[in-house]
């Protein structure tokens, strides 16, 4: 049976910091994706290009650590498949609905994570955790200015965003139950599975035609550094930190994506950033700090017999 191994307070804090940093990095990824789309690569093929480069970079690492890949077996591939498919449908949701709606519906994930962790990991839902979830989601709603509350799904993109949030909760539960899986192998596995998912979608008749090779080659000089400095580090730090934490904690810390995305969009995309956005960022940051400063992991460590 799986074993949730006790860890030191220092390692717990490092895992929390890793997840928060990963969320911050993901908050930057709208910029290269938007740039690819604006130069004519096309939405679905932008995803193919964006995720294929990281996969090509990690393949040598996978081959180098092949013994670890083999020892991970079907568990590694299952977790990688769920992670890859989750990130694919999350990215796809932005093609079929408003960005705001996709983000809000995806970031229901702290709720799903707390419920699934309680059912499958016997994780404790403490009063402080409930407060943190409420504060984080309130901050999110304030930023997006949704006065009527969380929107109900109304189209395919909405349902994809909601499904992605639920699947992310499933993925973090699986990572928590399989702590023995290494971050390198998890990163490699989900990188492959997300490319498989995106390619299948891009080759469907409903997708636009493949872009001209000249257009693709013209973006590699900046896309490869972005992959090396942002995409891969974000994925690796998440794969290292998430298995060591409660899924609900991971979900809350990842909400830094919203804060960074809001700030960078105000700087580089001339989107609004006033009192409303500042208040939302403060609340989201406060929700994460509640988990970092108030809830010790010793309260949620469990041993499976």
Secondary structure by P-SEA (a helix, b strand, c coil): ccccccccaaaaaaaaaaaaaaaaaaaaaaaaaaaaaaacccaaaaaaaaaaaaaaaaaaaaaaaaaaaaaacaaaaaaaaaaaaaaaaaaaaaacccaaaaaaaaaaaaaaaaaaaaacccccccaaaaaaaaaaaaaaaaaacccccccccccaaaaaaaaaaaaaaaaaaaaaacccccaaaaaaaaaaaaaaaaaaaaacccccccccaaaaaaacccaaaaaaccaaaaaaaaaaccccccaaaaaaaacaaaaaaaaaaaacccccccaaaaaaaaaaaaaaaaaaccccccccccccc
